[in-house]
Amino acid sequence: MTTSGWPCALYLETGHLFLGRGFGARTSQGGEIIFNTGMTGYQEIFSDPSYCDQIVVMTYPHIGNTGVNLDDFESKRLDLKGVVVRDYSEAPSSWRATRSLGALLEEAKVPGITGVDTRRITFLVREGGAQRAVLFPVENEKDIHPQASSLLRAIAPMEGRELVSRVSTPRVYEYPLEGTSEIGKRLVVYDFGVKVNTLRELRRRGFQVWVVPYNTPASEVMQLKPSGVVLSNGPGDPAEVKGSVEEIGRLVGRVPILAICMGHQLLARALGAKTYKLKFGHHGVNHPVKDLVENQILITSQNHGFSVSAESLTGDDITLSHVSANDNTLEGFLSQKMRLYSVQFHPEASPGPSDAKNIFDRFLRGFVQ
């Protein structure tokens, strides 16, 4: 546990205040506070673009033990707004580590707080729902509440926010950037906040992988002559990504589509379904999902605050394929006729278990190859 750092505070929209020690960047930040139940993989979690503008509470108490390495980043930058842990380990003990978590957060201008009751915070988020929160250094204890209230007023709720444009690539590129692609079929990935390991899993299966910005017209995608299109994960409210929904609608039926997380929600909206905000979302690497087609349980990696209304997803060509074993929310659907495979969870499993990696193979074998 760290004994250094500076006086720091976390203030929730419900009025709850937590005092601890700061690490990472000594700055004030605010966003939607959520909790993640993963015991490992904090580097992948913090570098996942889907956490854009969120403060992440880690329910596992000891964070920082393995430091940060060069290989486990899911994006080139950190888009989250803050990190909350019970016990931060200043000295990493992994042979892979190149620096500490605190050093990474400081460079990325992301504040962290340690020495707070993360179990209590998690309980409050479960009971009160995901909500706005602020994390800030304490200069004068008499000014804590006025400072917290002032900072909180500047934070917008997650519902109604379009964040995809902030994390998407600005240009078309081929993955990997270096080397020559195999002469194989081409997959085009819409980048709504794509994770590196999704691209890696597709590439490992022998496909050319081209990544395009979130607002790329369907006509330009078709000019790339794809054998399939992948709609990636991403942050924010899917109802606010209207232009992408329209372009996805123009692709449906013309090319096989695999949709993941935000991509799943956008594809559903393109088919006329509705999305809604979950109370506190699904964030972790241990979420059980019922595979209704294969009649099995998958332990999955998840990170989403919105869900697709199963009742609004209608059509004789659509099969509901996956549901959450925790709360029965929709976790996937497919259509043989339209060649669609859509899941709410993360089959790339980074971090997380590999139960769902065969989702890539099912899509590629069933609709592409």
Residue pairs with C-beta under 8 A, 6 or more apart in sequence:
1 87
1 88
1 89
1 114
1 115
2 21
2 23
2 87
2 88
2 89
2 90
2 114
2 115
3 21
4 21
4 23
4 90
5 21
5 22
5 23
5 114
6 21
6 22
6 26
6 137
6 138
7 19
7 21
7 22
7 137
7 138
7 141
8 19
8 20
8 21
8 22
8 111
8 113
8 135
8 136
8 137
8 138
9 17
9 18
9 19
9 20
9 113
9 135
9 136
9 137
9 138
9 144
9 148
10 17
10 18
10 20
10 55
10 82
10 84
10 113
10 116
10 121
10 133
10 134
10 135
11 17
11 18
11 133
11 134
11 135
11 136
11 144
11 145
11 148
11 151
11 152
12 33
12 121
12 124
12 128
12 131
12 132
12 133
13 128
13 131
13 132
13 133
13 152
14 124
14 128
14 131
16 121
16 124
17 144
17 145
17 148
18 113
18 116
18 117
18 120
18 121
19 116
19 138
20 113
20 114
20 115
20 116
21 113
21 114
21 115
22 111
22 112
22 113
22 114
22 137
23 88
23 90
23 101
23 102
23 105
23 112
23 113
23 114
24 83
24 101
24 102
24 104
24 105
24 106
24 108
24 110
24 111
24 112
25 105
25 106
25 108
25 109
25 110
25 111
25 112
26 111
26 137
27 109
27 111
27 136
27 137
28 111
28 134
28 135
28 136
28 137
28 151
29 55
29 81
29 82
29 110
29 111
29 134
29 135
29 136
30 55
30 81
30 82
30 132
30 133
30 134
30 135
30 151
30 152
30 154
30 155
31 53
31 54
31 55
31 80
31 81
31 82
31 132
31 133
31 155
32 53
32 54
32 55
32 130
32 131
32 132
32 133
32 157
32 158
32 305
33 54
33 55
33 57
33 84
33 121
33 125
33 130
33 131
33 132
33 133
34 54
34 55
34 56
34 57
34 125
34 130
34 280
34 281
34 283
34 305
35 56
35 57
35 58
35 59
35 118
35 121
35 122
35 125
35 126
35 280
35 283
36 45
36 56
36 57
36 58
36 59
36 283
36 284
36 303
37 59
37 60
37 283
37 284
37 285
37 286
38 45
38 58
38 60
38 284
38 285
38 286
38 301
38 351
38 352
39 60
39 285
39 286
40 60
40 285
40 351
41 72
41 285
41 350
41 351
41 352
42 58
42 63
42 64
42 101
43 66
43 68
43 69
43 72
43 73
43 101
43 104
44 72
44 73
44 74
44 195
44 197
44 350
44 351
45 51
45 56
45 58
45 303
45 351
46 56
46 78
46 80
46 83
46 104
46 105
46 110
47 72
47 73
47 74
47 75
47 77
47 78
48 74
48 75
48 193
48 195
48 233
48 303
49 74
49 75
49 79
49 167
49 193
49 194
49 195
49 233
49 234
49 235
50 193
50 195
50 233
50 234
50 235
50 261
50 262
50 303
50 304
51 79
51 80
51 235
51 303
52 79
52 80
52 163
52 166
52 167
52 193
52 235
52 236
53 79
53 80
53 81
53 158
53 161
53 163
53 235
53 236
54 80
54 81
54 158
54 235
55 80
55 81
55 82
55 83
55 84
55 133
55 135
56 80
56 82
56 83
56 84
56 283
57 84
57 85
57 118
57 121
57 122
57 125
58 83
58 84
58 85
58 86
58 118
59 118
59 119
59 122
59 284
61 85
61 86
61 87
61 118
62 86
62 87
62 89
63 83
63 85
63 86
63 87
63 88
63 89
63 101
64 85
64 88
64 89
64 90
64 92
64 100
64 101
64 102
65 89
65 92
65 93
65 94
66 92
66 93
66 94
66 96
66 97
67 92
67 93
67 94
67 96
67 97
67 98
67 99
67 100
67 101
68 92
68 97
68 98
68 99
68 100
68 101
68 103
68 104
69 94
69 96
69 97
69 98
70 98
71 96
72 350
73 196
74 195
74 196
74 197
74 350
75 167
75 193
75 195
75 196
77 108
78 104
78 105
78 108
78 110
79 166
79 167
79 193
79 235
80 110
81 110
81 135
82 110
82 111
82 112
82 113
82 133
82 135
83 101
83 105
83 110
83 111
83 112
83 113
84 112
84 113
84 116
84 118
84 121
84 135
85 112
85 113
85 114
85 118
86 114
86 115
86 116
86 117
86 118
86 119
87 114
87 115
88 101
88 102
88 112
88 114
89 101
90 100
90 102
91 100
92 99
92 100
92 101
101 112
102 112
105 111
105 112
111 135
111 136
111 137
112 135
113 135
125 131
125 280
126 279
126 280
129 279
129 280
130 158
130 278
130 279
130 280
130 281
130 305
132 152
132 155
132 157
133 152
133 155
134 148
134 151
134 152
134 155
136 147
136 148
136 151
138 144
158 236
158 237
158 277
158 305
159 237
159 277
160 237
160 239
160 240
161 236
161 237
161 240
162 236
162 237
162 240
162 241
163 193
163 234
163 235
163 236
163 237
164 192
164 193
164 214
164 234
164 235
164 236
164 241
164 244
164 262
165 214
165 215
166 235
167 191
167 192
167 193
167 234
167 235
168 191
168 192
168 193
168 213
168 214
168 215
168 234
169 191
169 211
169 212
169 213
170 213
171 213
172 210
172 211
172 212
172 213
172 216
173 210
173 211
174 181
174 208
174 209
174 210
174 211
175 189
175 199
175 200
175 203
175 209
175 210
175 211
176 203
181 208
182 206
182 207
182 208
184 206
184 207
184 208
185 207
185 208
185 227
185 228
185 368
185 369
186 207
186 208
186 209
186 210
186 224
186 225
186 226
186 227
187 202
187 207
187 208
187 209
187 210
187 226
187 227
187 228
187 229
187 230
187 368
188 210
188 211
188 212
188 221
188 224
188 226
188 228
188 229
188 230
189 198
189 199
189 202
189 209
189 210
189 211
189 212
189 229
189 230
189 231
189 232
190 212
190 214
190 216
190 221
190 229
190 230
190 231
190 232
190 244
190 248
190 263
191 211
191 212
191 213
191 214
191 232
191 234
192 214
192 231
192 232
192 233
192 234
192 241
192 244
192 262
192 263
192 266
193 232
193 233
193 234
193 235
193 262
194 211
194 232
194 233
194 234
195 232
195 233
195 346
195 348
195 350
196 350
197 348
197 349
197 350
198 230
198 232
198 233
198 260
198 346
198 348
199 209
199 211
200 348
201 347
201 348
201 357
201 360
202 209
202 230
202 360
203 209
205 360
205 361
205 364
207 227
207 364
210 224
210 226
212 220
212 221
212 224
214 234
214 241
214 244
215 243
215 244
215 247
216 247
217 247
218 247
218 248
218 250
218 251
218 254
219 250
221 229
221 247
221 251
221 255
222 251
222 254
222 255
226 255
227 255
227 256
227 368
228 255
228 256
228 257
228 258
228 363
228 364
228 367
228 368
229 251
229 255
229 256
229 257
229 258
230 257
230 258
230 259
230 260
230 263
231 248
231 257
231 258
231 259
231 260
231 262
231 263
231 264
231 266
231 267
232 260
232 261
232 262
232 263
233 260
233 261
233 262
233 263
233 303
233 346
234 261
234 262
234 263
235 262
236 262
237 275
237 277
237 306
238 245
238 262
238 265
238 266
238 269
238 275
238 306
239 269
239 275
241 262
241 266
244 266
245 266
245 269
245 270
246 270
248 257
248 266
248 267
248 270
249 270
249 271
251 257
252 267
252 270
252 271
252 338
252 340
253 338
253 339
255 339
256 339
256 340
256 341
256 363
256 367
256 368
257 267
257 338
257 339
257 340
257 341
257 342
258 341
258 342
258 359
258 360
258 363
258 367
259 266
259 267
259 340
259 341
259 342
259 343
260 342
260 343
260 346
260 347
260 348
261 303
261 304
261 343
261 344
261 345
261 346
262 304
263 342
264 308
264 332
264 342
264 343
264 344
265 275
265 304
265 306
265 307
265 308
265 344
267 340
267 342
268 275
268 308
268 313
268 333
268 342
269 275
271 313
271 315
271 318
272 312
272 313
272 314
273 308
273 309
273 312
273 313
273 314
274 308
274 309
274 312
275 306
275 307
275 308
275 309
276 306
276 307
276 309
277 305
277 306
278 304
278 305
278 306
278 307
278 329
280 305
281 303
281 304
281 305
281 306
282 302
282 303
282 304
282 324
282 326
282 329
282 344
283 302
283 303
283 304
284 301
284 302
285 300
285 301
285 302
285 349
285 351
285 352
285 353
286 299
286 352
286 353
287 299
287 300
287 301
287 302
287 324
287 326
287 345
288 297
288 298
288 299
288 300
288 324
288 325
288 326
289 297
289 298
289 299
289 300
289 322
289 323
289 324
289 325
289 331
289 332
289 345
289 356
290 297
290 322
290 323
290 324
290 325
290 331
291 297
291 298
291 321
291 322
292 320
292 321
292 322
292 323
293 319
293 321
293 334
297 325
298 322
298 345
298 355
298 356
299 353
299 355
300 331
300 345
300 346
300 347
300 352
300 353
300 355
300 356
301 345
301 346
301 348
301 349
301 350
301 351
301 352
301 353
301 356
302 344
302 345
302 346
303 346
304 344
307 329
307 330
307 344
308 330
308 344
309 330
310 320
310 323
310 329
310 330
313 320
313 330
313 333
315 335
317 335
317 336
317 337
317 338
318 333
318 334
318 335
318 340
319 333
319 334
319 335
319 336
320 330
320 332
320 333
321 332
321 333
321 334
321 343
322 330
322 331
322 332
322 333
322 343
322 344
322 345
323 329
323 330
323 331
323 332
324 330
324 331
329 344
330 344
331 343
331 344
331 345
332 341
332 342
332 343
332 344
332 345
333 340
333 342
334 340
334 341
334 342
339 367
341 359
341 362
341 363
341 366
341 367
343 356
343 359
345 356
346 352
346 356
347 356
347 357
347 358
347 359
347 360
348 357
349 355
349 356
349 357
